[in-house]
Amino acid sequence: MCAQYEDHESVMILEPEEEGDSLKKIVRTTRTEDGETVEYVSLKSGHIESTENMEGEKVLVQRISDSTSLGSPEYIDELAEGLLELKEKIDNNS
């Protein structure tokens, strides 16, 4: 059986405004395979593109082109601390 992925809560970290703009978001995702569900946090990136809906109206949609697992949600505090520490190191070297 093929794995089923489902996105839940998300936070946009690079907000697109118009067609062609890049987007990045952090998402809590679950994957269910062979009756077992695994939960993780992922960084998803892509872009906004224009398409037509079923009524023929042009709408903007998110096209995700890359998804990277950042680990289990139980480690989200450590992930946030690590990102802040990396930011400090980058700021100190600028």
Sequence and secondary structure as in RCSB ss.txt:
>XXXX:A:sequence
MCAQYEDHESVMILEPEEEGDSLKKIVRTTRTEDGETVEYVSLKSGHIESTENMEGEKVLVQRISDSTSLGSPEY
IDELAEGLLELKEKIDNNS
>XXXX:A:secstr
   EEEEEEEEEEE   STT EEEEEEEEEEEETTEEEEEEEEEEEEEEEEE TTS EEEEEEEEEEEEEE GGG
HHHHHHHHHHHHHHHHHT 
